[in-house]
């Protein structure tokens, strides 16, 4: 139970940090380059997707090693 809780909290913190970074990037792009807010939001979504894919691959490779 303890290892499950630790793993769950680690994954939750990981996704929360990604979400916080995405929001900060979007706000930065929105206020620095307001004319291109749509393109910046698409770029932010692409960055978030790339980070999530990377973390998923890392998690999957760790599970194979167990």
N, C-alpha and C positions, 0 to 999 in steps of 0.2 A: 504494500500500500504506500509505503514511504517513497519508493522509487517512482511509482506512478505519479504521485503528487509532485515530486521534484521535476519529472519530465514534463508534466502538464504545465506547471508554472514557468518552466524554461521556454516552452513553445509559446505560451501566452505572452510572455514578456518580449519574445522575438517578434511576434506579429504586431504587438503594440508599438514597439520601437519602429518597425517599418511604417506603420500608419502615421506615427508622429513625424517621421522624416518626410513622408509624402506630403503631409499637410504643410510642413514648413517650406518644402520646395515649392509647392503651389503658391503659397503666400508670397514667397520671395519673387517668383516669376511674375505673379500678378501685380505686385507693386513696383518692381523694377522695370518690367516690360509690359505695361498695361495694354498696349495696342495688339499684342499677340497672346492674349490670355488663353485663347482656345488651343493654340499650338503648344503653349507651355503646359496646359493641363494634359494634353495627349502625351507630351514628353514625360511628364511626371508619372502617368499611368504606365508607360513603357518601362521606366526605371523601376517602379515598384514591382511590376511583373517579373522583370529580370532578377531582382533581388529575391523574390519569393521562389522562383524556379531554382536559383542557386542554393538557397537554404533547403529546399525540398530534396535536391540531389545530394547535398551533404548529409541530410538526415537518412536518406535511403542507403547511402554508402556505409554509414555507421551501422545500420541495422544488418547489412550483409556481413559485416565484420564480426558481429556478435556471435 
